[in-house]
Amino acid sequence: MLATAGAAAALTLHRQPTGRAATVQRVVAPAHAPDWALRLAELGFIPGERVMITARGFPGGDPLAVRVGDSTFALRRAEAACVHLAPEPQAAA
C-alpha cells in the first residue's frame, strides 16, 4: 500500500533500533515529497518485505544503512520515517 501523509501514527523505520528486523506495512510519503513513496517502492520498500537498520551515521544518526531484501541502501532519516513497520516477534530468552 502506498499512501500520502495523514495515516495513523505507527512504528517507523527511522525509530527502529539498529539490528532489529521488522516488516514493512506501508509507505507514507510526506505532502511536500509525494514522489518518495514511489522511489522507496522501487528500492524494495514494499509491504511484507523484511527490513533492518544495520548502521547509523555519526554524528546525528544520518544517514541510515538499511537492509531490505538482499540489498543495503543509505536512507536519510526523513525518508526512513515514511516506512511504517510491523515489528517481528522477539525470541524468548
Gaussian input, Z-matrix of N, CA and C with variables (Angstrom, degrees):
# hf/3-21g

backbone

0 1
 N
 C     1     B1
 C     2     B2     1     A1
 N     3     B3     2     A2     1     D1
 C     4     B4     3     A3     2     D2
 C     5     B5     4     A4     3     D3
 N     6     B6     5     A5     4     D4
 C     7     B7     6     A6     5     D5
 C     8     B8     7     A7     6     D6
 N     9     B9     8     A8     7     D7
 C    10    B10     9     A9     8     D8
 C    11    B11    10    A10     9     D9
 N    12    B12    11    A11    10    D10
 C    13    B13    12    A12    11    D11
 C    14    B14    13    A13    12    D12
 N    15    B15    14    A14    13    D13
 C    16    B16    15    A15    14    D14
 C    17    B17    16    A16    15    D15
 N    18    B18    17    A17    16    D16
 C    19    B19    18    A18    17    D17
 C    20    B20    19    A19    18    D18
 N    21    B21    20    A20    19    D19
 C    22    B22    21    A21    20    D20
 C    23    B23    22    A22    21    D21
 N    24    B24    23    A23    22    D22
 C    25    B25    24    A24    23    D23
 C    26    B26    25    A25    24    D24
 N    27    B27    26    A26    25    D25
 C    28    B28    27    A27    26    D26
 C    29    B29    28    A28    27    D27
 N    30    B30    29    A29    28    D28
 C    31    B31    30    A30    29    D29
 C    32    B32    31    A31    30    D30
 N    33    B33    32    A32    31    D31
 C    34    B34    33    A33    32    D32
 C    35    B35    34    A34    33    D33
 N    36    B36    35    A35    34    D34
 C    37    B37    36    A36    35    D35
 C    38    B38    37    A37    36    D36
 N    39    B39    38    A38    37    D37
 C    40    B40    39    A39    38    D38
 C    41    B41    40    A40    39    D39
 N    42    B42    41    A41    40    D40
 C    43    B43    42    A42    41    D41
 C    44    B44    43    A43    42    D42
 N    45    B45    44    A44    43    D43
 C    46    B46    45    A45    44    D44
 C    47    B47    46    A46    45    D45
 N    48    B48    47    A47    46    D46
 C    49    B49    48    A48    47    D47
 C    50    B50    49    A49    48    D48
 N    51    B51    50    A50    49    D49
 C    52    B52    51    A51    50    D50
 C    53    B53    52    A52    51    D51
 N    54    B54    53    A53    52    D52
 C    55    B55    54    A54    53    D53
 C    56    B56    55    A55    54    D54
 N    57    B57    56    A56    55    D55
 C    58    B58    57    A57    56    D56
 C    59    B59    58    A58    57    D57
 N    60    B60    59    A59    58    D58
 C    61    B61    60    A60    59    D59
 C    62    B62    61    A61    60    D60
 N    63    B63    62    A62    61    D61
 C    64    B64    63    A63    62    D62
 C    65    B65    64    A64    63    D63
 N    66    B66    65    A65    64    D64
 C    67    B67    66    A66    65    D65
 C    68    B68    67    A67    66    D66
 N    69    B69    68    A68    67    D67
 C    70    B70    69    A69    68    D68
 C    71    B71    70    A70    69    D69
 N    72    B72    71    A71    70    D70
 C    73    B73    72    A72    71    D71
 C    74    B74    73    A73    72    D72
 N    75    B75    74    A74    73    D73
 C    76    B76    75    A75    74    D74
 C    77    B77    76    A76    75    D75
 N    78    B78    77    A77    76    D76
 C    79    B79    78    A78    77    D77
 C    80    B80    79    A79    78    D78
 N    81    B81    80    A80    79    D79
 C    82    B82    81    A81    80    D80
 C    83    B83    82    A82    81    D81
 N    84    B84    83    A83    82    D82
 C    85    B85    84    A84    83    D83
 C    86    B86    85    A85    84    D84
 N    87    B87    86    A86    85    D85
 C    88    B88    87    A87    86    D86
 C    89    B89    88    A88    87    D87
 N    90    B90    89    A89    88    D88
 C    91    B91    90    A90    89    D89
 C    92    B92    91    A91    90    D90
 N    93    B93    92    A92    91    D91
 C    94    B94    93    A93    92    D92
 C    95    B95    94    A94    93    D93
 N    96    B96    95    A95    94    D94
 C    97    B97    96    A96    95    D95
 C    98    B98    97    A97    96    D96
 N    99    B99    98    A98    97    D97
 C   100   B100    99    A99    98    D98
 C   101   B101   100   A100    99    D99
 N   102   B102   101   A101   100   D100
 C   103   B103   102   A102   101   D101
 C   104   B104   103   A103   102   D102
 N   105   B105   104   A104   103   D103
 C   106   B106   105   A105   104   D104
 C   107   B107   106   A106   105   D105
 N   108   B108   107   A107   106   D106
 C   109   B109   108   A108   107   D107
 C   110   B110   109   A109   108   D108
 N   111   B111   110   A110   109   D109
 C   112   B112   111   A111   110   D110
 C   113   B113   112   A112   111   D111
 N   114   B114   113   A113   112   D112
 C   115   B115   114   A114   113   D113
 C   116   B116   115   A115   114   D114
 N   117   B117   116   A116   115   D115
 C   118   B118   117   A117   116   D116
 C   119   B119   118   A118   117   D117
 N   120   B120   119   A119   118   D118
 C   121   B121   120   A120   119   D119
 C   122   B122   121   A121   120   D120
 N   123   B123   122   A122   121   D121
 C   124   B124   123   A123   122   D122
 C   125   B125   124   A124   123   D123
 N   126   B126   125   A125   124   D124
 C   127   B127   126   A126   125   D125
 C   128   B128   127   A127   126   D126
 N   129   B129   128   A128   127   D127
 C   130   B130   129   A129   128   D128
 C   131   B131   130   A130   129   D129
 N   132   B132   131   A131   130   D130
 C   133   B133   132   A132   131   D131
 C   134   B134   133   A133   132   D132
 N   135   B135   134   A134   133   D133
 C   136   B136   135   A135   134   D134
 C   137   B137   136   A136   135   D135
 N   138   B138   137   A137   136   D136
 C   139   B139   138   A138   137   D137
 C   140   B140   139   A139   138   D138
 N   141   B141   140   A140   139   D139
 C   142   B142   141   A141   140   D140
 C   143   B143   142   A142   141   D141
 N   144   B144   143   A143   142   D142
 C   145   B145   144   A144   143   D143
 C   146   B146   145   A145   144   D144
 N   147   B147   146   A146   145   D145
 C   148   B148   147   A147   146   D146
 C   149   B149   148   A148   147   D147
 N   150   B150   149   A149   148   D148
 C   151   B151   150   A150   149   D149
 C   152   B152   151   A151   150   D150
 N   153   B153   152   A152   151   D151
 C   154   B154   153   A153   152   D152
 C   155   B155   154   A154   153   D153
 N   156   B156   155   A155   154   D154
 C   157   B157   156   A156   155   D155
 C   158   B158   157   A157   156   D156
 N   159   B159   158   A158   157   D157
 C   160   B160   159   A159   158   D158
 C   161   B161   160   A160   159   D159
 N   162   B162   161   A161   160   D160
 C   163   B163   162   A162   161   D161
 C   164   B164   163   A163   162   D162
 N   165   B165   164   A164   163   D163
 C   166   B166   165   A165   164   D164
 C   167   B167   166   A166   165   D165
 N   168   B168   167   A167   166   D166
 C   169   B169   168   A168   167   D167
 C   170   B170   169   A169   168   D168
 N   171   B171   170   A170   169   D169
 C   172   B172   171   A171   170   D170
 C   173   B173   172   A172   171   D171
 N   174   B174   173   A173   172   D172
 C   175   B175   174   A174   173   D173
 C   176   B176   175   A175   174   D174
 N   177   B177   176   A176   175   D175
 C   178   B178   177   A177   176   D176
 C   179   B179   178   A178   177   D177
 N   180   B180   179   A179   178   D178
 C   181   B181   180   A180   179   D179
 C   182   B182   181   A181   180   D180
 N   183   B183   182   A182   181   D181
 C   184   B184   183   A183   182   D182
 C   185   B185   184   A184   183   D183
 N   186   B186   185   A185   184   D184
 C   187   B187   186   A186   185   D185
 C   188   B188   187   A187   186   D186
 N   189   B189   188   A188   187   D187
 C   190   B190   189   A189   188   D188
 C   191   B191   190   A190   189   D189
 N   192   B192   191   A191   190   D190
 C   193   B193   192   A192   191   D191
 C   194   B194   193   A193   192   D192
 N   195   B195   194   A194   193   D193
 C   196   B196   195   A195   194   D194
 C   197   B197   196   A196   195   D195
 N   198   B198   197   A197   196   D196
 C   199   B199   198   A198   197   D197
 C   200   B200   199   A199   198   D198
 N   201   B201   200   A200   199   D199
 C   202   B202   201   A201   200   D200
 C   203   B203   202   A202   201   D201
 N   204   B204   203   A203   202   D202
 C   205   B205   204   A204   203   D203
 C   206   B206   205   A205   204   D204
 N   207   B207   206   A206   205   D205
 C   208   B208   207   A207   206   D206
 C   209   B209   208   A208   207   D207
 N   210   B210   209   A209   208   D208
 C   211   B211   210   A210   209   D209
 C   212   B212   211   A211   210   D210
 N   213   B213   212   A212   211   D211
 C   214   B214   213   A213   212   D212
 C   215   B215   214   A214   213   D213
 N   216   B216   215   A215   214   D214
 C   217   B217   216   A216   215   D215
 C   218   B218   217   A217   216   D216
 N   219   B219   218   A218   217   D217
 C   220   B220   219   A219   218   D218
 C   221   B221   220   A220   219   D219
 N   222   B222   221   A221   220   D220
 C   223   B223   222   A222   221   D221
 C   224   B224   223   A223   222   D222
 N   225   B225   224   A224   223   D223
 C   226   B226   225   A225   224   D224
 C   227   B227   226   A226   225   D225
 N   228   B228   227   A227   226   D226
 C   229   B229   228   A228   227   D227
 C   230   B230   229   A229   228   D228
 N   231   B231   230   A230   229   D229
 C   232   B232   231   A231   230   D230
 C   233   B233   232   A232   231   D231
 N   234   B234   233   A233   232   D232
 C   235   B235   234   A234   233   D233
 C   236   B236   235   A235   234   D234
 N   237   B237   236   A236   235   D235
 C   238   B238   237   A237   236   D236
 C   239   B239   238   A238   237   D237
 N   240   B240   239   A239   238   D238
 C   241   B241   240   A240   239   D239
 C   242   B242   241   A241   240   D240
 N   243   B243   242   A242   241   D241
 C   244   B244   243   A243   242   D242
 C   245   B245   244   A244   243   D243
 N   246   B246   245   A245   244   D244
 C   247   B247   246   A246   245   D245
 C   248   B248   247   A247   246   D246
 N   249   B249   248   A248   247   D247
 C   250   B250   249   A249   248   D248
 C   251   B251   250   A250   249   D249
 N   252   B252   251   A251   250   D250
 C   253   B253   252   A252   251   D251
 C   254   B254   253   A253   252   D252
 N   255   B255   254   A254   253   D253
 C   256   B256   255   A255   254   D254
 C   257   B257   256   A256   255   D255
 N   258   B258   257   A257   256   D256
 C   259   B259   258   A258   257   D257
 C   260   B260   259   A259   258   D258
 N   261   B261   260   A260   259   D259
 C   262   B262   261   A261   260   D260
 C   263   B263   262   A262   261   D261
 N   264   B264   263   A263   262   D262
 C   265   B265   264   A264   263   D263
 C   266   B266   265   A265   264   D264
 N   267   B267   266   A266   265   D265
 C   268   B268   267   A267   266   D266
 C   269   B269   268   A268   267   D267
 N   270   B270   269   A269   268   D268
 C   271   B271   270   A270   269   D269
 C   272   B272   271   A271   270   D270
 N   273   B273   272   A272   271   D271
 C   274   B274   273   A273   272   D272
 C   275   B275   274   A274   273   D273
 N   276   B276   275   A275   274   D274
 C   277   B277   276   A276   275   D275
 C   278   B278   277   A277   276   D276

   B1=1.4470
   B2=1.5205
   B3=1.2940
   B4=1.4492
   B5=1.5163
   B6=1.3176
   B7=1.4588
   B8=1.5130
   B9=1.3068
   B10=1.4566
   B11=1.5141
   B12=1.3272
   B13=1.4598
   B14=1.5168
   B15=1.3340
   B16=1.4462
   B17=1.5215
   B18=1.3201
   B19=1.4629
   B20=1.5244
   B21=1.3208
   B22=1.4653
   B23=1.5236
   B24=1.3222
   B25=1.4635
   B26=1.5256
   B27=1.3056
   B28=1.4549
   B29=1.5187
   B30=1.3123
   B31=1.4547
   B32=1.5207
   B33=1.3309
   B34=1.4583
   B35=1.5214
   B36=1.3189
   B37=1.4575
   B38=1.5216
   B39=1.3212
   B40=1.4699
   B41=1.5279
   B42=1.3282
   B43=1.4697
   B44=1.5280
   B45=1.2867
   B46=1.4679
   B47=1.5325
   B48=1.3362
   B49=1.4636
   B50=1.5368
   B51=1.2992
   B52=1.4631
   B53=1.5280
   B54=1.3197
   B55=1.4546
   B56=1.5130
   B57=1.3209
   B58=1.4680
   B59=1.5230
   B60=1.3238
   B61=1.4605
   B62=1.5234
   B63=1.3155
   B64=1.4586
   B65=1.5246
   B66=1.3205
   B67=1.4519
   B68=1.5257
   B69=1.3197
   B70=1.4607
   B71=1.5324
   B72=1.3441
   B73=1.4656
   B74=1.5171
   B75=1.3350
   B76=1.4609
   B77=1.5265
   B78=1.3214
   B79=1.4630
   B80=1.5221
   B81=1.3294
   B82=1.4609
   B83=1.5285
   B84=1.3194
   B85=1.4678
   B86=1.5197
   B87=1.3502
   B88=1.4689
   B89=1.5255
   B90=1.3283
   B91=1.4653
   B92=1.5268
   B93=1.3376
   B94=1.4682
   B95=1.5285
   B96=1.3405
   B97=1.4690
   B98=1.5261
   B99=1.3260
   B100=1.4633
   B101=1.5261
   B102=1.3228
   B103=1.4610
   B104=1.5317
   B105=1.3390
   B106=1.4654
   B107=1.5264
   B108=1.3180
   B109=1.4758
   B110=1.5282
   B111=1.3162
   B112=1.4640
   B113=1.5209
   B114=1.3237
   B115=1.4730
   B116=1.5261
   B117=1.3294
   B118=1.4666
   B119=1.5237
   B120=1.3248
   B121=1.4650
   B122=1.5262
   B123=1.3223
   B124=1.4646
   B125=1.5241
   B126=1.3409
   B127=1.4658
   B128=1.5241
   B129=1.3382
   B130=1.4574
   B131=1.5127
   B132=1.3166
   B133=1.4678
   B134=1.5268
   B135=1.3388
   B136=1.4546
   B137=1.5255
   B138=1.3394
   B139=1.4597
   B140=1.5329
   B141=1.3280
   B142=1.4577
   B143=1.5102
   B144=1.3246
   B145=1.4702
   B146=1.5251
   B147=1.3125
   B148=1.4683
   B149=1.5243
   B150=1.3373
   B151=1.4598
   B152=1.5223
   B153=1.3318
   B154=1.4611
   B155=1.5242
   B156=1.3286
   B157=1.4631
   B158=1.5201
   B159=1.3242
   B160=1.4661
   B161=1.5197
   B162=1.3316
   B163=1.4676
   B164=1.5192
   B165=1.3333
   B166=1.4661
   B167=1.5173
   B168=1.3225
   B169=1.4584
   B170=1.5177
   B171=1.3237
   B172=1.4614
   B173=1.5152
   B174=1.2872
   B175=1.4638
   B176=1.5274
   B177=1.2988
   B178=1.4562
   B179=1.5140
   B180=1.3229
   B181=1.4542
   B182=1.5137
   B183=1.3311
   B184=1.4565
   B185=1.5176
   B186=1.3019
   B187=1.4543
   B188=1.5276
   B189=1.3351
   B190=1.4579
   B191=1.5193
   B192=1.3198
   B193=1.4608
   B194=1.5253
   B195=1.3326
   B196=1.4583
   B197=1.5116
   B198=1.3213
   B199=1.4678
   B200=1.5140
   B201=1.3174
   B202=1.4600
   B203=1.5162
   B204=1.3165
   B205=1.4582
   B206=1.5130
   B207=1.3276
   B208=1.4605
   B209=1.5221
   B210=1.3273
   B211=1.4625
   B212=1.5223
   B213=1.3213
   B214=1.4606
   B215=1.5219
   B216=1.3313
   B217=1.4527
   B218=1.5155
   B219=1.3097
   B220=1.4629
   B221=1.5212
   B222=1.3276
   B223=1.4580
   B224=1.5141
   B225=1.3155
   B226=1.4569
   B227=1.5293
   B228=1.3268
   B229=1.4638
   B230=1.5213
   B231=1.3225
   B232=1.4669
   B233=1.5265
   B234=1.3296
   B235=1.4607
   B236=1.5265
   B237=1.3305
   B238=1.4625
   B239=1.5206
   B240=1.3292
   B241=1.4660
   B242=1.5266
   B243=1.3149
   B244=1.4637
   B245=1.5225
   B246=1.3314
   B247=1.4584
   B248=1.5269
   B249=1.3266
   B250=1.4624
   B251=1.5203
   B252=1.3314
   B253=1.4627
   B254=1.5231
   B255=1.3087
   B256=1.4578
   B257=1.5163
   B258=1.3364
   B259=1.4631
   B260=1.5206
   B261=1.3144
   B262=1.4525
   B263=1.5294
   B264=1.3005
   B265=1.4692
   B266=1.5235
   B267=1.3265
   B268=1.4574
   B269=1.5202
   B270=1.3162
   B271=1.4663
   B272=1.5208
   B273=1.3304
   B274=1.4686
   B275=1.5203
   B276=1.3275
   B277=1.4539
   B278=1.5035
   A1=108.52
   A2=117.73
   A3=122.63
   A4=106.15
   A5=117.06
   A6=120.72
   A7=109.48
   A8=115.34
   A9=120.92
   A10=108.56
   A11=116.78
   A12=121.66
   A13=110.23
   A14=115.25
   A15=120.49
   A16=111.37
   A17=117.80
   A18=120.89
   A19=109.18
   A20=114.96
   A21=120.48
   A22=110.80
   A23=115.62
   A24=121.32
   A25=109.99
   A26=116.51
   A27=122.04
   A28=108.85
   A29=115.86
   A30=121.35
   A31=107.42
   A32=116.67
   A33=120.47
   A34=110.41
   A35=115.13
   A36=121.62
   A37=113.04
   A38=118.93
   A39=119.73
   A40=112.18
   A41=118.37
   A42=122.14
   A43=112.67
   A44=117.42
   A45=122.02
   A46=109.51
   A47=117.66
   A48=119.53
   A49=111.67
   A50=116.41
   A51=121.79
   A52=109.09
   A53=116.39
   A54=122.10
   A55=115.63
   A56=119.07
   A57=121.29
   A58=109.13
   A59=116.31
   A60=121.61
   A61=110.83
   A62=115.06
   A63=122.71
   A64=107.47
   A65=115.99
   A66=121.74
   A67=109.36
   A68=115.93
   A69=120.65
   A70=108.94
   A71=115.98
   A72=121.33
   A73=110.56
   A74=115.54
   A75=121.03
   A76=108.90
   A77=115.32
   A78=122.13
   A79=106.90
   A80=116.21
   A81=122.13
   A82=108.07
   A83=115.97
   A84=120.80
   A85=110.02
   A86=116.90
   A87=119.13
   A88=110.37
   A89=115.68
   A90=120.55
   A91=112.37
   A92=117.20
   A93=119.81
   A94=113.23
   A95=117.56
   A96=120.61
   A97=110.84
   A98=118.64
   A99=120.38
   A100=114.07
   A101=117.56
   A102=121.72
   A103=112.99
   A104=117.77
   A105=120.16
   A106=111.30
   A107=118.96
   A108=121.19
   A109=110.21
   A110=116.91
   A111=120.41
   A112=110.83
   A113=117.57
   A114=121.06
   A115=110.72
   A116=116.58
   A117=120.18
   A118=111.13
   A119=117.67
   A120=120.81
   A121=110.74
   A122=117.29
   A123=120.93
   A124=111.92
   A125=116.95
   A126=120.88
   A127=112.26
   A128=117.08
   A129=120.43
   A130=114.85
   A131=117.37
   A132=120.80
   A133=108.41
   A134=115.20
   A135=122.64
   A136=108.98
   A137=117.59
   A138=120.40
   A139=111.99
   A140=114.46
   A141=121.62
   A142=114.56
   A143=117.89
   A144=121.13
   A145=110.21
   A146=116.13
   A147=122.10
   A148=109.10
   A149=116.28
   A150=122.34
   A151=110.56
   A152=115.18
   A153=120.81
   A154=109.02
   A155=116.32
   A156=120.64
   A157=106.43
   A158=116.47
   A159=120.40
   A160=112.48
   A161=117.23
   A162=120.62
   A163=109.28
   A164=114.60
   A165=121.90
   A166=108.28
   A167=116.05
   A168=120.93
   A169=110.74
   A170=114.89
   A171=120.26
   A172=107.94
   A173=120.13
   A174=127.91
   A175=110.75
   A176=116.44
   A177=122.32
   A178=116.55
   A179=118.83
   A180=120.88
   A181=115.59
   A182=117.90
   A183=120.40
   A184=108.82
   A185=122.12
   A186=127.47
   A187=111.69
   A188=114.87
   A189=122.11
   A190=108.45
   A191=116.98
   A192=121.36
   A193=105.63
   A194=116.36
   A195=121.18
   A196=110.15
   A197=115.49
   A198=122.33
   A199=107.90
   A200=118.05
   A201=123.62
   A202=106.53
   A203=116.25
   A204=119.81
   A205=109.45
   A206=117.10
   A207=122.13
   A208=112.59
   A209=117.31
   A210=121.71
   A211=111.53
   A212=115.89
   A213=121.97
   A214=107.71
   A215=115.61
   A216=122.30
   A217=110.17
   A218=116.87
   A219=122.50
   A220=106.89
   A221=115.59
   A222=121.60
   A223=109.53
   A224=116.00
   A225=119.52
   A226=107.85
   A227=116.08
   A228=119.40
   A229=111.12
   A230=117.73
   A231=120.78
   A232=111.57
   A233=117.20
   A234=120.90
   A235=110.73
   A236=116.16
   A237=120.57
   A238=111.62
   A239=117.24
   A240=121.10
   A241=111.68
   A242=118.49
   A243=122.50
   A244=112.49
   A245=117.26
   A246=122.08
   A247=108.90
   A248=116.26
   A249=122.55
   A250=108.61
   A251=116.01
   A252=122.38
   A253=113.82
   A254=113.90
   A255=123.64
   A256=105.21
   A257=119.44
   A258=119.91
   A259=111.56
   A260=115.44
   A261=120.28
   A262=108.93
   A263=117.37
   A264=119.55
   A265=111.02
   A266=116.10
   A267=121.35
   A268=109.80
   A269=116.37
   A270=121.34
   A271=109.21
   A272=115.40
   A273=120.67
   A274=109.54
   A275=116.46
   A276=120.78
   A277=112.45
   D1=125.50
   D2=173.94
   D3=-107.15
   D4=135.38
   D5=-176.47
   D6=-140.73
   D7=174.47
   D8=174.17
   D9=-110.27
   D10=171.01
   D11=-177.92
   D12=-54.99
   D13=151.93
   D14=179.48
   D15=119.86
   D16=-11.91
   D17=177.69
   D18=-70.73
   D19=159.64
   D20=-178.44
   D21=-60.50
   D22=149.70
   D23=179.81
   D24=-62.98
   D25=143.97
   D26=-179.06
   D27=-151.89
   D28=173.18
   D29=173.69
   D30=-64.45
   D31=127.67
   D32=-178.81
   D33=-118.29
   D34=156.57
   D35=-173.67
   D36=-58.46
   D37=-38.18
   D38=-176.85
   D39=-66.25
   D40=-18.51
   D41=178.43
   D42=-98.72
   D43=-3.10
   D44=-178.49
   D45=-71.73
   D46=134.55
   D47=177.37
   D48=-62.95
   D49=146.25
   D50=177.11
   D51=-60.16
   D52=133.48
   D53=176.45
   D54=86.13
   D55=-1.58
   D56=179.78
   D57=-103.25
   D58=123.33
   D59=-178.71
   D60=-77.00
   D61=152.80
   D62=175.69
   D63=-152.36
   D64=172.84
   D65=-179.70
   D66=-117.90
   D67=136.01
   D68=178.25
   D69=-67.11
   D70=127.64
   D71=173.20
   D72=-93.79
   D73=-47.23
   D74=-179.74
   D75=-163.89
   D76=166.82
   D77=175.07
   D78=-118.50
   D79=127.10
   D80=-178.19
   D81=-120.73
   D82=108.48
   D83=-178.53
   D84=-78.82
   D85=144.74
   D86=175.00
   D87=-70.95
   D88=155.38
   D89=-178.39
   D90=-58.69
   D91=-33.50
   D92=-178.05
   D93=-78.94
   D94=-10.05
   D95=-178.86
   D96=-144.36
   D97=64.10
   D98=-176.61
   D99=-62.35
   D100=-21.45
   D101=179.66
   D102=-71.04
   D103=-15.60
   D104=-180.00
   D105=-61.39
   D106=-34.66
   D107=-179.01
   D108=-60.46
   D109=-46.17
   D110=179.35
   D111=-66.23
   D112=-43.06
   D113=179.70
   D114=-59.73
   D115=-45.59
   D116=-179.81
   D117=-65.87
   D118=-39.26
   D119=176.96
   D120=-62.54
   D121=-40.69
   D122=178.69
   D123=-64.03
   D124=-28.24
   D125=177.40
   D126=-79.93
   D127=-13.70
   D128=178.54
   D129=115.34
   D130=3.33
   D131=178.65
   D132=-83.21
   D133=80.34
   D134=-177.72
   D135=-123.40
   D136=154.50
   D137=-179.06
   D138=-52.97
   D139=134.95
   D140=179.69
   D141=93.18
   D142=-13.67
   D143=-178.68
   D144=-79.73
   D145=138.91
   D146=178.62
   D147=-82.74
   D148=136.03
   D149=-179.79
   D150=-134.10
   D151=157.94
   D152=178.02
   D153=-158.21
   D154=135.31
   D155=171.65
   D156=-79.86
   D157=124.72
   D158=-178.96
   D159=-100.47
   D160=-21.96
   D161=178.87
   D162=-162.85
   D163=157.64
   D164=176.77
   D165=-125.01
   D166=141.60
   D167=177.35
   D168=-64.93
   D169=155.59
   D170=179.57
   D171=-128.60
   D172=135.95
   D173=-4.71
   D174=-85.70
   D175=167.34
   D176=174.16
   D177=89.51
   D178=-10.75
   D179=176.51
   D180=76.67
   D181=19.91
   D182=-179.36
   D183=-130.35
   D184=129.71
   D185=4.17
   D186=-85.18
   D187=177.03
   D188=176.11
   D189=-105.26
   D190=139.27
   D191=170.02
   D192=-93.19
   D193=118.01
   D194=-174.07
   D195=-121.75
   D196=128.72
   D197=176.94
   D198=-93.05
   D199=125.75
   D200=174.27
   D201=-136.17
   D202=122.67
   D203=-174.50
   D204=61.67
   D205=-129.08
   D206=180.00
   D207=-100.40
   D208=12.97
   D209=-175.79
   D210=-121.31
   D211=155.93
   D212=175.35
   D213=-123.21
   D214=133.40
   D215=-178.61
   D216=-127.61
   D217=152.84
   D218=170.71
   D219=-95.13
   D220=123.43
   D221=177.64
   D222=-122.41
   D223=144.61
   D224=169.69
   D225=-72.63
   D226=155.13
   D227=178.53
   D228=-58.78
   D229=-37.00
   D230=179.26
   D231=-61.48
   D232=-37.77
   D233=176.90
   D234=-70.53
   D235=-42.83
   D236=179.89
   D237=-64.09
   D238=-28.05
   D239=178.37
   D240=-66.95
   D241=-16.46
   D242=177.90
   D243=-79.01
   D244=-17.01
   D245=-174.95
   D246=-93.56
   D247=109.75
   D248=179.95
   D249=-91.41
   D250=138.80
   D251=-169.08
   D252=-120.93
   D253=157.92
   D254=165.48
   D255=-114.11
   D256=117.99
   D257=-178.83
   D258=-65.39
   D259=147.19
   D260=175.45
   D261=-84.60
   D262=145.58
   D263=-179.93
   D264=-60.16
   D265=139.15
   D266=178.48
   D267=-82.92
   D268=141.34
   D269=178.13
   D270=-68.46
   D271=143.60
   D272=178.73
   D273=-67.93
   D274=141.01
   D275=-178.65
   D276=-81.77

